[in-house]
Amino acid sequence: LSTVEGTGLSSTNVVVNVGGVDYTVKTNSRGVAVFSVADLNPGIYNVSVSYNGNSRFKSSNASVVVNTKIGTVISLVYDEVSKELTAALSTVEGTGLSSTKVVVNVGGVDHTLKTNSRGIAKLSTDDLSPGSYVASATYNGNSRFNPSNASINMKVTMDTVVSLVYNDDTKELMKDV
């Protein structure tokens, strides 16, 4: 809360309305009202602040939309050896989101996966033909968590099998192709 010249109004009460509930908050020495709502569920809220004015200053109000949802991060890793694509879903603080639906798309085909207790979901790529693919993972979010997505380029290679044959007669080890 400040004057038109930008000077903060200290020790002044303002009313902050969050989700239909009014909170009276006193501004600090710079005219800033700081407070928190301990039992506020994650979500999107319309927040309004109003100042009733006094004999020196006119009333004023402002409003803003605040998103209190928890941020998420999804990452993708492709392991060429195991031929598994791994999607890891967590909060921005690193806590895995368990039992959560993630949609993984490889080569234009969607696969709906569910994360394990650590926020990990795996997709086997054994059935893919060798080649380069774009893989993406999408978490749509919910009332508590923000959505997130990621994509990577991956290369599926053909397995190579080499057989060795030992010839007892010649005592030679030969490559069988």
NUKESE-660074 format. One line per 5 residues: number of its first residue (from 1); their letters; for each residue x, y, z of N, C-alpha, C. Coordinates in nm, 2 decimals. Layout:
N
NUM	a	X,Y,Z,X,Y,Z,X,Y,Z | ...
// end
This chain:
177
1	lstve	0.09,-0.12,0.00,0.00,0.00,0.00,0.09,0.12,0.00 | 0.07,0.21,-0.10,0.16,0.33,-0.10,0.08,0.45,-0.16 | 0.14,0.56,-0.14,0.09,0.68,-0.19,0.11,0.68,-0.34 | 0.05,0.78,-0.41,0.08,0.79,-0.56,0.22,0.82,-0.59 | 0.29,0.88,-0.49,0.44,0.90,-0.51,0.52,0.78,-0.48
6	gtgls	0.46,0.67,-0.43,0.53,0.55,-0.41,0.58,0.53,-0.26 | 0.54,0.62,-0.17,0.58,0.61,-0.03,0.49,0.50,0.04 | 0.55,0.40,0.10,0.47,0.30,0.17,0.40,0.35,0.29 | 0.27,0.30,0.31,0.19,0.34,0.43,0.21,0.23,0.53 | 0.29,0.26,0.63,0.32,0.16,0.74,0.21,0.15,0.84
11	stnvv	0.20,0.04,0.91,0.11,0.01,1.02,-0.03,0.05,0.98 | -0.07,0.01,0.86,-0.21,0.04,0.81,-0.28,-0.09,0.79 | -0.40,-0.10,0.83,-0.48,-0.22,0.81,-0.54,-0.23,0.67 | -0.52,-0.34,0.61,-0.59,-0.37,0.48,-0.66,-0.50,0.50 | -0.76,-0.52,0.42,-0.84,-0.65,0.42,-0.81,-0.73,0.30
16	vnvgg	-0.76,-0.85,0.32,-0.72,-0.94,0.22,-0.83,-1.05,0.21 | -0.89,-1.07,0.10,-0.99,-1.17,0.08,-0.94,-1.28,0.00 | -0.93,-1.40,0.05,-0.88,-1.52,-0.02,-1.00,-1.63,-0.02 | -1.05,-1.66,-0.13,-1.15,-1.76,-0.14,-1.27,-1.73,-0.06 | -1.31,-1.60,-0.05,-1.43,-1.56,0.02,-1.41,-1.54,0.17
21	vdytv	-1.29,-1.55,0.22,-1.27,-1.53,0.36,-1.18,-1.40,0.37 | -1.23,-1.31,0.46,-1.15,-1.19,0.49,-1.05,-1.21,0.60 | -0.93,-1.14,0.58,-0.82,-1.14,0.68,-0.78,-1.00,0.69 | -0.77,-0.94,0.81,-0.72,-0.81,0.83,-0.57,-0.82,0.86 | -0.50,-0.75,0.78,-0.35,-0.75,0.79,-0.29,-0.61,0.80
26	ktnsr	-0.19,-0.60,0.89,-0.13,-0.47,0.90,0.00,-0.46,0.82 | 0.01,-0.35,0.75,0.13,-0.33,0.66,0.26,-0.31,0.74 | 0.37,-0.35,0.68,0.50,-0.33,0.75,0.55,-0.19,0.72 | 0.68,-0.16,0.76,0.73,-0.03,0.74,0.74,0.02,0.60 | 0.73,-0.07,0.50,0.74,-0.03,0.36,0.60,-0.03,0.29
31	gvavf	0.50,-0.06,0.38,0.36,-0.06,0.32,0.32,-0.19,0.26 | 0.39,-0.30,0.30,0.37,-0.43,0.24,0.29,-0.52,0.35 | 0.18,-0.58,0.31,0.11,-0.66,0.40,0.15,-0.81,0.37 | 0.20,-0.88,0.47,0.25,-1.01,0.45,0.17,-1.10,0.54 | 0.11,-1.21,0.49,0.04,-1.31,0.58,0.04,-1.44,0.50
36	svadl	0.00,-1.55,0.58,-0.02,-1.68,0.52,-0.15,-1.74,0.57 | -0.20,-1.83,0.49,-0.32,-1.90,0.53,-0.28,-2.05,0.55 | -0.28,-2.09,0.67,-0.22,-2.22,0.70,-0.31,-2.34,0.65 | -0.44,-2.33,0.65,-0.52,-2.44,0.61,-0.58,-2.42,0.46 | -0.51,-2.35,0.38,-0.55,-2.33,0.24,-0.51,-2.44,0.16
41	npgiy	-0.61,-2.51,0.10,-0.59,-2.62,0.01,-0.52,-2.57,-0.12 | -0.44,-2.65,-0.18,-0.38,-2.61,-0.31,-0.50,-2.58,-0.41 | -0.48,-2.48,-0.49,-0.58,-2.45,-0.59,-0.56,-2.31,-0.65 | -0.66,-2.26,-0.73,-0.65,-2.13,-0.79,-0.75,-2.04,-0.72 | -0.70,-1.93,-0.67,-0.79,-1.84,-0.59,-0.79,-1.70,-0.64
46	nvsvs	-0.90,-1.64,-0.63,-0.91,-1.49,-0.66,-0.88,-1.43,-0.52 | -0.78,-1.34,-0.52,-0.74,-1.27,-0.40,-0.76,-1.12,-0.42 | -0.83,-1.06,-0.33,-0.85,-0.91,-0.34,-0.80,-0.85,-0.21 | -0.74,-0.73,-0.23,-0.69,-0.65,-0.12,-0.76,-0.51,-0.12 | -0.82,-0.47,-0.01,-0.88,-0.34,0.00,-0.84,-0.26,0.12
51	yngns	-0.83,-0.13,0.09,-0.80,-0.03,0.19,-0.91,0.07,0.20 | -0.97,0.09,0.32,-1.09,0.17,0.33,-1.06,0.32,0.32 | -0.94,0.36,0.33,-0.90,0.50,0.33,-0.92,0.56,0.46 | -0.88,0.69,0.47,-0.89,0.77,0.60,-0.90,0.91,0.56 | -0.88,1.00,0.66,-0.89,1.14,0.63,-0.79,1.20,0.54
56	rfkss	-0.67,1.13,0.52,-0.57,1.17,0.43,-0.56,1.10,0.30 | -0.61,0.97,0.30,-0.59,0.89,0.18,-0.72,0.83,0.13 | -0.74,0.82,0.00,-0.86,0.76,-0.05,-0.86,0.61,-0.04 | -0.97,0.55,-0.05,-0.98,0.40,-0.05,-0.92,0.35,-0.18 | -0.88,0.22,-0.17,-0.81,0.16,-0.28,-0.83,0.01,-0.28
61	nasvv	-0.83,-0.05,-0.39,-0.84,-0.20,-0.39,-0.77,-0.26,-0.52 | -0.73,-0.38,-0.51,-0.67,-0.45,-0.62,-0.70,-0.60,-0.61 | -0.69,-0.67,-0.72,-0.72,-0.82,-0.71,-0.62,-0.89,-0.81 | -0.60,-1.02,-0.78,-0.51,-1.10,-0.86,-0.56,-1.24,-0.84 | -0.52,-1.32,-0.94,-0.55,-1.47,-0.94,-0.42,-1.53,-0.89
66	vntki	-0.43,-1.62,-0.79,-0.31,-1.68,-0.73,-0.33,-1.83,-0.74 | -0.22,-1.90,-0.79,-0.22,-2.04,-0.81,-0.14,-2.10,-0.69 | -0.20,-2.17,-0.61,-0.13,-2.24,-0.49,-0.11,-2.38,-0.52 | -0.13,-2.43,-0.64,-0.10,-2.57,-0.67,0.05,-2.60,-0.66 | 0.08,-2.72,-0.63,0.22,-2.77,-0.62,0.27,-2.80,-0.76
71	gtvis	0.39,-2.74,-0.78,0.46,-2.76,-0.91,0.51,-2.90,-0.93 | 0.51,-2.95,-1.05,0.56,-3.09,-1.08,0.66,-3.08,-1.19 | 0.74,-3.19,-1.19,0.85,-3.21,-1.29,0.84,-3.35,-1.34 | 0.84,-3.37,-1.48,0.84,-3.50,-1.53,0.97,-3.51,-1.62 | 1.04,-3.62,-1.61,1.16,-3.64,-1.69,1.15,-3.77,-1.76
76	lvyde	1.22,-3.78,-1.87,1.23,-3.91,-1.95,1.37,-3.95,-1.97 | 1.39,-4.08,-1.96,1.53,-4.14,-1.99,1.50,-4.26,-2.07 | 1.58,-4.28,-2.17,1.57,-4.40,-2.25,1.70,-4.48,-2.23 | 1.69,-4.61,-2.19,1.80,-4.70,-2.18,1.81,-4.79,-2.30 | 1.91,-4.78,-2.38,1.92,-4.86,-2.50,1.95,-5.00,-2.47
81	vskel	2.01,-5.03,-2.36,2.04,-5.17,-2.33,1.92,-5.25,-2.28 | 1.85,-5.19,-2.19,1.73,-5.26,-2.14,1.60,-5.24,-2.23 | 1.62,-5.14,-2.32,1.51,-5.10,-2.41,1.39,-5.06,-2.33 | 1.41,-4.98,-2.23,1.30,-4.92,-2.15,1.31,-4.77,-2.15 | 1.19,-4.71,-2.16,1.17,-4.57,-2.15,1.12,-4.54,-2.01
86	taals	1.18,-4.46,-1.93,1.14,-4.44,-1.79,1.10,-4.29,-1.78 | 0.98,-4.28,-1.72,0.92,-4.15,-1.69,0.92,-4.13,-1.54 | 0.98,-4.02,-1.49,0.98,-4.00,-1.35,0.90,-3.87,-1.32 | 0.80,-3.88,-1.23,0.71,-3.77,-1.20,0.73,-3.73,-1.05 | 0.76,-3.61,-1.03,0.78,-3.56,-0.89,0.73,-3.42,-0.87
91	tvegt	0.73,-3.38,-0.74,0.70,-3.24,-0.72,0.83,-3.16,-0.75 | 0.83,-3.03,-0.75,0.95,-2.96,-0.78,1.05,-2.97,-0.66 | 1.00,-3.02,-0.55,1.09,-3.04,-0.43,1.16,-3.18,-0.44 | 1.11,-3.27,-0.54,1.17,-3.40,-0.55,1.09,-3.52,-0.50 | 0.97,-3.50,-0.44,0.89,-3.60,-0.39,0.82,-3.67,-0.51
96	glsst	0.84,-3.80,-0.52,0.77,-3.88,-0.63,0.62,-3.88,-0.61 | 0.55,-3.87,-0.72,0.40,-3.88,-0.71,0.36,-4.03,-0.75 | 0.31,-4.10,-0.65,0.28,-4.24,-0.67,0.14,-4.26,-0.72 | 0.12,-4.37,-0.78,-0.02,-4.41,-0.83,-0.08,-4.30,-0.92 | 0.00,-4.24,-1.00,-0.05,-4.13,-1.08,-0.04,-4.16,-1.23
101	kvvvn	-0.14,-4.12,-1.31,-0.14,-4.15,-1.45,-0.05,-4.06,-1.53 | 0.03,-4.11,-1.61,0.12,-4.04,-1.70,0.10,-4.10,-1.84 | 0.08,-4.01,-1.94,0.07,-4.05,-2.08,0.20,-4.04,-2.15 | 0.25,-4.15,-2.20,0.38,-4.15,-2.27,0.35,-4.18,-2.42 | 0.40,-4.09,-2.50,0.38,-4.11,-2.65,0.51,-4.14,-2.71
106	vggvd	0.52,-4.24,-2.79,0.64,-4.28,-2.87,0.59,-4.31,-3.01 | 0.65,-4.24,-3.10,0.62,-4.26,-3.24,0.47,-4.23,-3.28 | 0.41,-4.14,-3.20,0.27,-4.11,-3.23,0.17,-4.20,-3.16 | 0.21,-4.30,-3.08,0.12,-4.39,-3.01,0.13,-4.36,-2.86 | 0.01,-4.33,-2.80,-0.01,-4.30,-2.66,-0.01,-4.43,-2.58
111	htlkt	0.06,-4.43,-2.47,0.06,-4.54,-2.37,0.03,-4.47,-2.23 | -0.08,-4.52,-2.17,-0.12,-4.47,-2.04,-0.05,-4.55,-1.93 | 0.03,-4.50,-1.85,0.11,-4.57,-1.75,0.07,-4.51,-1.61 | 0.10,-4.60,-1.51,0.07,-4.55,-1.37,0.20,-4.56,-1.30 | 0.24,-4.45,-1.22,0.36,-4.45,-1.15,0.36,-4.54,-1.03
116	nsrgi	0.48,-4.59,-0.99,0.50,-4.67,-0.88,0.51,-4.59,-0.75 | 0.54,-4.65,-0.64,0.55,-4.57,-0.51,0.65,-4.46,-0.51 | 0.75,-4.47,-0.60,0.85,-4.36,-0.61,0.83,-4.26,-0.72 | 0.71,-4.27,-0.79,0.68,-4.18,-0.90,0.74,-4.22,-1.03 | 0.78,-4.35,-1.05,0.84,-4.40,-1.17,0.75,-4.49,-1.25
121	aklst	0.74,-4.46,-1.38,0.67,-4.55,-1.48,0.76,-4.59,-1.59 | 0.75,-4.72,-1.63,0.84,-4.77,-1.73,0.76,-4.82,-1.85 | 0.82,-4.81,-1.97,0.76,-4.86,-2.09,0.86,-4.94,-2.17 | 0.83,-5.06,-2.20,0.92,-5.14,-2.28,0.91,-5.10,-2.42 | 1.02,-5.09,-2.49,1.02,-5.06,-2.64,1.06,-5.17,-2.72
126	ddlsp	1.05,-5.29,-2.67,1.09,-5.42,-2.74,1.02,-5.43,-2.88 | 0.90,-5.38,-2.88,0.82,-5.40,-3.01,0.84,-5.29,-3.11 | 0.93,-5.19,-3.08,0.96,-5.08,-3.18,1.06,-5.13,-3.28 | 1.04,-5.09,-3.40,1.14,-5.11,-3.51,1.26,-5.02,-3.48 | 1.38,-5.06,-3.53,1.49,-4.98,-3.51,1.47,-4.84,-3.58
131	gsyva	1.51,-4.74,-3.52,1.50,-4.60,-3.58,1.50,-4.50,-3.47 | 1.48,-4.37,-3.52,1.48,-4.26,-3.43,1.34,-4.22,-3.40 | 1.31,-4.19,-3.27,1.18,-4.16,-3.23,1.18,-4.03,-3.14 | 1.07,-3.96,-3.13,1.05,-3.86,-3.03,0.95,-3.92,-2.93 | 1.00,-3.91,-2.80,0.91,-3.97,-2.70,0.87,-3.85,-2.61
136	satyn	0.75,-3.85,-2.57,0.70,-3.74,-2.48,0.62,-3.80,-2.36 | 0.62,-3.73,-2.25,0.54,-3.77,-2.14,0.46,-3.65,-2.09 | 0.34,-3.68,-2.05,0.25,-3.57,-2.01,0.18,-3.61,-1.88 | 0.18,-3.52,-1.78,0.10,-3.53,-1.66,0.00,-3.42,-1.67 | -0.13,-3.45,-1.66,-0.23,-3.34,-1.68,-0.26,-3.26,-1.56
141	gnsrf	-0.20,-3.30,-1.44,-0.23,-3.23,-1.32,-0.36,-3.26,-1.26 | -0.39,-3.20,-1.15,-0.52,-3.22,-1.09,-0.55,-3.10,-1.00 | -0.64,-3.11,-0.90,-0.68,-3.00,-0.82,-0.57,-2.96,-0.72 | -0.47,-3.05,-0.70,-0.36,-3.02,-0.61,-0.23,-2.99,-0.68 | -0.20,-3.06,-0.80,-0.07,-3.05,-0.86,-0.09,-2.99,-1.00
146	npsna	0.01,-2.90,-1.04,0.02,-2.85,-1.17,0.06,-2.95,-1.27 | 0.02,-2.93,-1.40,0.06,-3.03,-1.50,0.21,-3.01,-1.54 | 0.26,-3.11,-1.61,0.40,-3.09,-1.66,0.42,-3.19,-1.78 | 0.52,-3.16,-1.86,0.55,-3.25,-1.97,0.69,-3.24,-2.01 | 0.74,-3.34,-2.08,0.88,-3.35,-2.12,0.88,-3.43,-2.25
151	sinmk	0.99,-3.41,-2.33,1.01,-3.49,-2.45,1.16,-3.51,-2.47 | 1.19,-3.62,-2.53,1.33,-3.65,-2.57,1.34,-3.72,-2.71 | 1.45,-3.71,-2.77,1.48,-3.79,-2.89,1.55,-3.92,-2.84 | 1.50,-4.03,-2.90,1.56,-4.16,-2.86,1.59,-4.24,-2.99 | 1.69,-4.33,-2.98,1.72,-4.41,-3.09,1.71,-4.56,-3.05
156	vtmdt	1.63,-4.63,-3.12,1.61,-4.78,-3.10,1.70,-4.85,-3.20 | 1.78,-4.94,-3.14,1.88,-5.01,-3.23,1.84,-5.16,-3.23 | 1.89,-5.23,-3.33,1.86,-5.37,-3.35,1.96,-5.45,-3.26 | 1.91,-5.55,-3.20,2.00,-5.64,-3.12,2.09,-5.71,-3.21 | 2.21,-5.73,-3.17,2.31,-5.80,-3.25,2.35,-5.93,-3.17
161	vvslv	2.33,-6.04,-3.23,2.37,-6.17,-3.16,2.49,-6.23,-3.23 | 2.59,-6.25,-3.15,2.71,-6.32,-3.20,2.72,-6.45,-3.13 | 2.73,-6.56,-3.21,2.75,-6.69,-3.15,2.89,-6.74,-3.19 | 2.95,-6.80,-3.09,3.08,-6.86,-3.11,3.07,-7.01,-3.10 | 3.14,-7.08,-3.19,3.13,-7.23,-3.20,3.27,-7.28,-3.18
166	ynddt	3.29,-7.38,-3.09,3.42,-7.44,-3.07,3.42,-7.57,-3.15 | 3.53,-7.58,-3.23,3.54,-7.71,-3.31,3.65,-7.79,-3.24 | 3.60,-7.91,-3.19,3.69,-8.00,-3.11,3.80,-8.06,-3.20 | 3.77,-8.08,-3.33,3.87,-8.14,-3.42,3.98,-8.05,-3.45 | 3.95,-7.92,-3.47,4.06,-7.83,-3.51,4.10,-7.74,-3.39
171	kelmk	4.03,-7.75,-3.28,4.06,-7.68,-3.16,4.05,-7.53,-3.19 | 3.96,-7.49,-3.27,3.94,-7.35,-3.31,3.80,-7.30,-3.26 | 3.81,-7.17,-3.22,3.69,-7.10,-3.18,3.64,-7.02,-3.30 | 3.52,-7.05,-3.35,3.48,-6.98,-3.48,3.35,-6.90,-3.45 | 3.34,-6.79,-3.52,3.22,-6.71,-3.51,3.12,-6.76,-3.61
176	dv	3.00,-6.78,-3.55,2.88,-6.83,-3.63,2.79,-6.72,-3.65 | 2.77,-6.68,-3.78,2.69,-6.56,-3.81,2.55,-6.61,-3.85
// end
